[in-house]
């Protein structure tokens, strides 16, 4: 069962990404207001807190490590 759930989650994420790329501004505002939108595979809901700052977008890759955006020292391959 976990494999089936992972497979379904993967398809939901892919469908959400495709929808997000094709949505117009008004549609995006509607999705954010409702905290969910319909996909081919069902309804995709998200936590309202994500609207003010999606955690994954608050980090960037420097060298080979994911670090907070405000970290200017870089990451990964440290300690020479």
N, C-alpha and C positions, 0 to 999 in steps of 0.2 A: 504493500500500500504506500509506503513512503516514496518509492520510485514513481508511482503514478501521480502522487501529489507534487513531486518535484517537476515532473514532466508538464503537468497542468500549469504550475506556477511559471515555468519557463515560457509557455505559450501566452499566458496572461501578460507577462512582462513584455514580450515581443509585440503583442497586439497593442499594449498601452504605449509603447515607444512609437509604433507606427501611427497611432491616432494622434499622439502629441505632436508629431512632425507635420501632420496635415490639418490640425485644428487652427481655426482663425482666432483672432484676439477675443472676440465675444464668446466663442465656444470655450476658450480656456478660462475666461472669467466665470462662466457658468459652472464649469467643472470644479473650480476652486471654491465657489460658493456652496456647492452641493456636497463637496468632499467625496465625490465618487463619479464614475461614469461607466456606461455600459460598453462591454467589449463583446466580441464574437463568442467568447467563452464564459461570459457572465459579468457581474458587476464588480468593478475594481474600486475599493474604498481606501481612503488613506486618512491618517491622523491630521487633524486641523493644524497642529503645531508645525507640520511640514511646510505649510504655506509661507511662514515667516523665515524659514531657513532650512533647506533640506541638508541634513548633516553631511551626506556624501559630497555635496557641492562645496562644503566649507573646507575641504582638504584638497591638496594637489600633490602630484608626484614630483619630487625633487630627487634626482639621481634614480635610485630604485626603491624609494620609500615614500609612503603616503604620509604627508605631514600637514598640520594646520596651515591655511593660507597665509597667516601672518608670521609664519616661521621663515625668516630670511636666511637662516644658517644652512638650510638644506638638510638632507637626510640620507641615510644609507651609506655604505662603504666608509664609515667613520673610523677614526683611530688609526692613523697611518704608522 
